[in-house]
Amino acid sequence: MKTLTRITTAIVAVVVSLFAAAPAFASEGGGEKFDPREQFSSAGDPVNVVAILIVGAILLVVILGASQVVGNLFEKKDA
């Protein structure tokens, strides 16, 4: 069972890494160069508060759900 868990974990790590690297793979060779500073707003630029709140709420739900799952793993069971 431990071997299956390790294999599954390795596969999930590979898939997540590919999704994280997808923008780099999608860049065109002859097009414009990637400038990481373009992603961030500079002083005086408006920010999208609604998008920030949505991402924050999603992260909160994910973190609380994951903590519940991990907490249930260590709960003592009455025999």
Secondary structure in CASP SS format (residue, H / E / C, confidence):
PFRMAT SS
TARGET T0000
AUTHOR 0000-0000-0000
METHOD secondary structure of the structure
MODEL  1
M C 1.00
K H 1.00
T H 1.00
L H 1.00
T H 1.00
R H 1.00
I H 1.00
T H 1.00
T H 1.00
A H 1.00
I H 1.00
V H 1.00
A H 1.00
V H 1.00
V H 1.00
V H 1.00
S H 1.00
L H 1.00
F H 1.00
A H 1.00
A H 1.00
A H 1.00
P H 1.00
A H 1.00
F H 1.00
A H 1.00
S C 1.00
E C 1.00
G C 1.00
G C 1.00
G C 1.00
E C 1.00
K C 1.00
F C 1.00
D C 1.00
P H 1.00
R H 1.00
E H 1.00
Q H 1.00
F C 1.00
S C 1.00
S C 1.00
A C 1.00
G C 1.00
D C 1.00
P C 1.00
V C 1.00
N C 1.00
V H 1.00
V H 1.00
A H 1.00
I H 1.00
L H 1.00
I H 1.00
V H 1.00
G H 1.00
A H 1.00
I H 1.00
L H 1.00
L H 1.00
V H 1.00
V H 1.00
I H 1.00
L H 1.00
G H 1.00
A H 1.00
S H 1.00
Q H 1.00
V H 1.00
V H 1.00
G H 1.00
N H 1.00
L H 1.00
F C 1.00
E C 1.00
K C 1.00
K C 1.00
D C 1.00
A C 1.00
END
